[in-house]
Amino acid sequence: MKLTLVSVVCVMFLAVLTFASQGTSLTATTPRRGGNPEAAKIKNPEPSTPESIAAGRRTYSRLCVRCHGPAGKGDGGGAGAGGQPADLTDDTWDFGASDGEIFSVIREGTSADMESYAERISETDMWHLINYIRSLRSPK
């Protein structure tokens, strides 16, 4: 029992150190595997218009295509830390599929490969980017 408690404390300490060293603080909307209900409450203020999608495409081409690939299939090959970039066209979203959850992934990041873009993309442009990402999916 004592060894298990020590192990849990060590794992928690390492997790906190990892977030602190990346300059990431935990928030109510921090991305979590399986989704984050608080982030899911955030609504996209930018309507999905042709202009918004075009703006999102420009941001995607500049910052996302290297890893996620030209069609968003996760086949760009640019992930430097060895992770597999997400396929933005599939039905499986590890950190949640709502606009708010996607926004929190872009803003806060999830890993060394999918780092925070809060300093490089304005919030408005993140919402346009989400509209563009939505346009990559095939209608069902």
N, C-alpha and C positions, 0 to 999 in steps of 0.2 A: 504494500500500500504506500509506504513512504517513498519507494523508488518511483512509483507511478506518479505521485504528486510532484516529485522533483522533475521528472521528465516533462510533465505538462507545463510546469513553470518555466523550464528551459525553452520549450517550444514557443510559448507565449512571448518570452523575452526576445528570442530571435526574430519573431514576427514583428514585434514593435521596433526592434533595431533596423530591420529591413525597411520598414516604412519610413522611419526617421532618416535613414541614410539616403533614401531616394527623395527626401524633401516632401514626402506625402503625409498629410495628416488624415486621420480617420474622421469621416464626417457621416452624417445620416444617409448621404447619397453615395458613399464610396461603393464602387462596383464590387459585387459578390457573385461567386459562382452560383448559378441557379436563379440569379436575379435579385433585385433589391426593391422591395415594395415602396420604399420612400422615394427612390429615384423614379420608379414607374409613375408616380403621381405628377411628375413634371411634364407639362404639356408643351408641344412645339408651337411657339408663337408665330412661326413663319408658314404661311399657306404653301402647299406644294404646287406652285405655279411653274410654268416653263422657265420663267426668269430665275426663280429660286433654284430649280434643278440645274440650270446652266451655271449659276454661281457655285453651286455645290460641286459640279463637275470640274470647274477650274481649280477649286481647292483640292479635290481628289487627285487630279492630275499632277498637282504640285507636291503633295505631301503623302499620298496614300498608295498610289499605283505601284511604287517600288516594291512594297510588301504584298499588297492585296491583289495585284495584277490588274491588267487593263479592263477586265470584265468583272472584277471583284471576287474572283473564285479562290483567292488565297494562294495564287500560284506565281506571285511576283518574284519570289526568291530573295528578297532583300532583308529578311529577318536575320539580324546579326547575332542574337543570343541563342540561336538554335531552335526557337519555337516555330510552330506552324501558324502562319497568319490565318485569321478567320476567313472562311468563305462567306462573303456578305450576301450571297444569293440563296443560301440554303435555309432550311427551316429550324436549324439548331443554332441557338445563340447562347453561348456559355454564361454570359453575364446579364441575360435578359434581353427581350426583343422589343420592348416599348421604346418610343422616342426618347423618353426621359432616361432610361437605362443606357441607351446608346450614347446619349449626350454625356452622361457621367463617365462612360468608358473613354470617350474622346477627351473630355476635360481633365479627368483624373488619372487615366491610364490603368493598366492591369498588370504590367510586367516590364522587364527590361526591353522587350521588343515593342510592346504596345505601351509606350510611355505617354505621359501627359502632354497634351497639345494646348494647354491653357495659355501658354506664353506665345504660341505661334498662330493661333486661330482665334478670332473674335467669337464671342458667343453667337452673334447673328450668323456668322459664316459656318459655325458648327451646325446650326439648325438647317441651313441650306445644304450642307454636306449630308445630313441625315435624310433630307428630301431626295437628294441624288442617290444615296445608298438604297433607299426604298425603290427608286425607279429601276435599279438593277435586277430586282427580283422578277421572275416570270409570273404573270398573272395565272391564277389557278382556275 
